[in-house]
Amino acid sequence: MQKWLDQVPLAMVLRRQTVEHPFSTIKAWMGATHFLTKTLKRVSTEMSLHVLAYN
């Protein structure tokens, strides 16, 4: 993999842009600062709802 990345250095740049788009959209919907709930279980539920709405 490292040899391939050395031959095609822009591959990771493209991959980062492609993967980052959904997360940046969700962060914009959330206000990009914090979750509205506390505790891991509730935050997980909140994030799951955001992802479900995005899909």
C-alpha positions in Angstrom: 0.0 0.0 0.0 2.8 2.4 0.9 4.4 1.8 -2.5 1.2 2.6 -4.3 0.7 5.8 -2.2 4.3 6.8 -3.1 3.5 6.4 -6.8 0.1 8.2 -6.5 0.5 10.9 -3.8 -2.8 12.6 -4.7 -4.8 9.4 -4.0 -5.1 10.2 -0.2 -6.0 13.8 -0.9 -8.9 12.6 -3.0 -10.0 10.0 -0.5 -10.0 12.4 2.4 -12.2 14.8 0.4 -14.6 12.0 -0.6 -15.0 10.6 2.9 -15.1 14.0 4.7 -18.1 15.3 2.9 -20.8 13.4 4.8 -19.2 14.2 8.1 -18.9 17.9 7.4 -22.5 18.0 6.3 -23.7 16.3 9.5 -21.5 18.6 11.6 -23.0 21.6 9.9 -26.5 20.4 10.8 -25.5 19.8 14.4 -24.0 23.3 14.8 -20.5 21.8 14.7 -19.9 22.6 18.4 -21.4 19.9 20.6 -24.0 17.3 21.1 -27.3 18.2 22.7 -27.3 15.2 25.1 -24.9 13.8 27.7 -23.7 10.3 28.4 -22.3 8.0 25.7 -25.5 6.1 25.2 -27.5 9.2 24.5 -24.8 10.8 22.3 -24.6 7.6 20.3 -28.4 7.7 19.8 -28.2 11.4 18.7 -25.4 10.7 16.2 -27.3 7.7 14.9 -30.4 9.8 14.2 -28.2 12.4 12.4 -26.7 9.7 10.2 -30.1 8.1 9.6 -31.5 11.5 8.5 -28.5 12.0 6.2 -29.0 8.7 4.5 
